[in-house]
Amino acid sequence: MGANHSHKPPVFDENEEVNFDHFQILRAIGKGSFGKVCIVQKRDTKKMYAMKYMNKQKCIERDEVRNVFRELQVMQSLEHPFLVNLWYSFQDEEDMFMVVDLLLGGDLRYHLQQNVHFTEGDVKLYICELALALEYLQRYHIIHRDIKPDNILLDEYGHVHITDFNIATVVKGSEKASSMAGTKPYMAPEVFQVYVDGGPGYSYPVDWWSLGVTAYELLRGWRPYEIHSATPIDEILSMFKVERVHYSSTWCKGMVALLKKLLTKDPESRLSSLSDIQSAPYLANMNWDAVFEKALTPGFVPNKGRLNCDPTFELEEMILESKPLHKKKKRLAKNRSKDGTKDSCPLNGHLQQCLETVRKEFTIFNREKLRRQQGQSGQLADSDGGAGSQAQGKLQDGHNNNILTHTCSRGCSS
């Protein structure tokens, strides 16, 4: 998939918007719910990133544009050592692009599937690092709603980073979220309750429940409840009522006590803040500054000599993909020349209208440029009316107050 190699890095005008041409495509590494991911290198700085790209027409047809926009808006407002941070967003005729931190250690689901044995020490550090990330999200009024091994990536040293904000939501003040969102085996009881009887809604504690399920699964190899995507909701609620979670007799008492508090069914009694976690006897001796600085060495370090992902993604991109990324430039040039001819096949009116709306509403982002403008070395504006509050203004529970919601909600087909 690589492009031509040049010894001299090209010079781009720093006022020019970053676009597809600024990156060299190296290889495909993943496929998400509505996008693909590849490793790229920025041509001028030689820095490596992961680039997620989402086909506009497919997103419109599947009614997923709102989710893409939500993820973009949330990620633009955040920057933290234990998140996958957004660096650039841009678009062309075909795709929307998000360029983020490159984490080559693979996700925790991949390592579970490779039968990695995570020790209590490994999981203890993960809980601390993830607790710092969740506390940060809480400060920005964000509920992630999809904490699970698949959405936790490791860097080359073994530290964890939360990714995938496409179903995250922002709640203001004492507001609660009320829509059914998440991945069933990791969803807290109160999320299901809202679906069944309206319930009082739910808030940040749902992410801490998911953290508990994830930590249990990493230690044991399976989850505390036998819940799958097809398990009916009434059956799930019945499980929560009658089944007791079994904790291994080999785990230390402190770890068991911590997991029990994360897996407390009543959100009011559940551990659900950094201070709650820090007060757990099991973590009494933890040096939290060292955790934040990534000064503590993880017990499990991913294999540096290999890509920690499924190699079939690369084969699919090369062989099966009808519009491969590495041929985009030629394809778009050909399309543009076709546009002026009588033979060009027009898209249906509604789809064309949707594509135009996406083009207008898409937010371009450049963290590098933002840092230059702010004259800061690392931190984005703080939570007092800073970048985080921009997301709050644009998002409600599971809804994006965006023109797209209305224009494209009918769905389009080519």
Secondary structure as the mmCIF struct_conf table of DSSP 4:
data_model
#
loop_
_struct_conf.conf_type_id
_struct_conf.id
_struct_conf.beg_label_comp_id
_struct_conf.beg_label_asym_id
_struct_conf.beg_label_seq_id
_struct_conf.end_label_comp_id
_struct_conf.end_label_asym_id
_struct_conf.end_label_seq_id
BEND BEND1 HIS A 7 LYS A 8
HELX_LH_PP_P HELX_LH_PP_P1 PRO A 9 PRO A 10
TURN_TY1_P TURN_TY1_P1 GLU A 14 ASN A 15
BEND BEND2 GLU A 16 GLU A 16
HELX_LH_PP_P HELX_LH_PP_P2 GLU A 17 VAL A 18
HELX_RH_3T_P HELX_RH_3T_P1 PHE A 20 HIS A 22
STRN STRN1 PHE A 23 LYS A 31
BEND BEND3 SER A 33 PHE A 34
STRN STRN2 LYS A 36 LYS A 42
TURN_TY1_P TURN_TY1_P2 ARG A 43 THR A 45
STRN STRN3 MET A 48 ASN A 55
HELX_RH_AL_P HELX_RH_AL_P1 LYS A 56 GLU A 61
TURN_TY1_P TURN_TY1_P3 ARG A 62 ASP A 63
HELX_RH_AL_P HELX_RH_AL_P2 VAL A 65 GLN A 76
TURN_TY1_P TURN_TY1_P4 SER A 77 SER A 77
TURN_TY1_P TURN_TY1_P5 PRO A 81 PHE A 82
STRN STRN4 LEU A 83 LEU A 83
STRN STRN5 LEU A 86 GLN A 91
BEND BEND4 GLU A 93 GLU A 94
STRN STRN6 ASP A 95 VAL A 100
TURN_TY1_P TURN_TY1_P6 LEU A 104 GLY A 105
STRN STRN7 ASP A 107 ASP A 107
HELX_RH_AL_P HELX_RH_AL_P3 LEU A 108 GLN A 113
TURN_TY1_P TURN_TY1_P7 GLN A 114 ASN A 115
HELX_RH_AL_P HELX_RH_AL_P4 GLU A 120 ARG A 139
TURN_TY1_P TURN_TY1_P8 TYR A 140 HIS A 141
STRN STRN8 ILE A 142 ILE A 143
BEND BEND5 LYS A 148 LYS A 148
HELX_RH_3T_P HELX_RH_3T_P2 PRO A 149 ASN A 151
STRN STRN9 ILE A 152 LEU A 154
TURN_TY1_P TURN_TY1_P9 GLU A 156 TYR A 157
BEND BEND6 GLY A 158 GLY A 158
STRN STRN10 VAL A 160 ILE A 162
TURN_TY1_P TURN_TY1_P10 ASN A 166 ILE A 167
STRN STRN11 THR A 169 VAL A 170
TURN_TY1_P TURN_TY1_P11 GLY A 173 SER A 174
STRN STRN12 ALA A 177 ALA A 177
BEND BEND7 SER A 179 SER A 179
BEND BEND8 GLY A 182 GLY A 182
HELX_RH_3T_P HELX_RH_3T_P3 LYS A 184 TYR A 186
HELX_RH_AL_P HELX_RH_AL_P5 PRO A 189 ASP A 197
BEND BEND9 PRO A 200 PRO A 200
STRN STRN13 TYR A 202 TYR A 202
TURN_TY1_P TURN_TY1_P12 TYR A 204 TYR A 204
HELX_RH_AL_P HELX_RH_AL_P6 PRO A 205 ARG A 220
BEND BEND10 GLY A 221 TRP A 222
BEND BEND11 PRO A 224 TYR A 225
TURN_TY1_P TURN_TY1_P13 SER A 229 ALA A 230
BEND BEND12 THR A 231 THR A 231
HELX_RH_AL_P HELX_RH_AL_P7 ILE A 233 VAL A 242
HELX_LH_PP_P HELX_LH_PP_P3 GLU A 243 HIS A 246
TURN_TY1_P TURN_TY1_P14 SER A 249 THR A 250
BEND BEND13 TRP A 251 TRP A 251
HELX_RH_AL_P HELX_RH_AL_P8 LYS A 253 LEU A 262
TURN_TY1_P TURN_TY1_P15 LEU A 263 LEU A 263
BEND BEND14 LYS A 265 ASP A 266
TURN_TY1_P TURN_TY1_P16 PRO A 267 SER A 269
BEND BEND15 ARG A 270 ARG A 270
BEND BEND16 SER A 273 SER A 273
HELX_RH_AL_P HELX_RH_AL_P9 LEU A 274 GLN A 278
TURN_TY1_P TURN_TY1_P17 SER A 279 SER A 279
BEND BEND17 ALA A 280 ALA A 280
HELX_RH_3T_P HELX_RH_3T_P4 PRO A 281 LEU A 283
TURN_TY1_P TURN_TY1_P18 ALA A 284 ASN A 285
HELX_RH_AL_P HELX_RH_AL_P10 TRP A 288 PHE A 292
TURN_TY1_P TURN_TY1_P19 GLU A 293 LYS A 294
BEND BEND18 LEU A 296 LEU A 296
HELX_LH_PP_P HELX_LH_PP_P4 THR A 297 PRO A 298
BEND BEND19 GLY A 299 GLY A 299
TURN_TY1_P TURN_TY1_P20 LYS A 304 GLY A 305
BEND BEND20 ARG A 306 ARG A 306
BEND BEND21 ASN A 308 CYS A 309
TURN_TY1_P TURN_TY1_P21 PRO A 311 PRO A 311
HELX_RH_AL_P HELX_RH_AL_P11 THR A 312 LEU A 315
HELX_RH_PI_P HELX_RH_PI_P1 GLU A 316 LEU A 320
BEND BEND22 SER A 322 LYS A 323
HELX_RH_3T_P HELX_RH_3T_P5 LEU A 325 LYS A 327
HELX_RH_AL_P HELX_RH_AL_P12 LYS A 328 ASP A 339
TURN_TY1_P TURN_TY1_P22 GLY A 340 GLY A 340
BEND BEND23 THR A 341 THR A 341
TURN_TY1_P TURN_TY1_P23 LYS A 342 ASP A 343
HELX_LH_PP_P HELX_LH_PP_P5 PRO A 346 ASN A 348
HELX_RH_AL_P HELX_RH_AL_P13 GLY A 349 GLU A 361
HELX_LH_PP_P HELX_LH_PP_P6 PHE A 362 ILE A 364
STRN STRN14 PHE A 365 ASN A 366
HELX_RH_AL_P HELX_RH_AL_P14 ARG A 367 GLN A 374
TURN_TY1_P TURN_TY1_P24 GLY A 375 GLY A 375
BEND BEND24 SER A 377 GLY A 378
HELX_LH_PP_P HELX_LH_PP_P7 GLN A 379 ALA A 381
TURN_TY1_P TURN_TY1_P25 SER A 383 GLY A 385
BEND BEND25 GLY A 386 GLY A 386
HELX_RH_AL_P HELX_RH_AL_P15 ALA A 387 LYS A 394
STRN STRN15 LEU A 395 GLN A 396
TURN_TY1_P TURN_TY1_P26 ASP A 397 GLY A 398
STRN STRN16 HIS A 399 ASN A 400
BEND BEND26 ASN A 402 ASN A 402
HELX_RH_AL_P HELX_RH_AL_P16 ILE A 403 THR A 407
BEND BEND27 CYS A 408 CYS A 408
TURN_TY1_P TURN_TY1_P27 SER A 409 ARG A 410
#
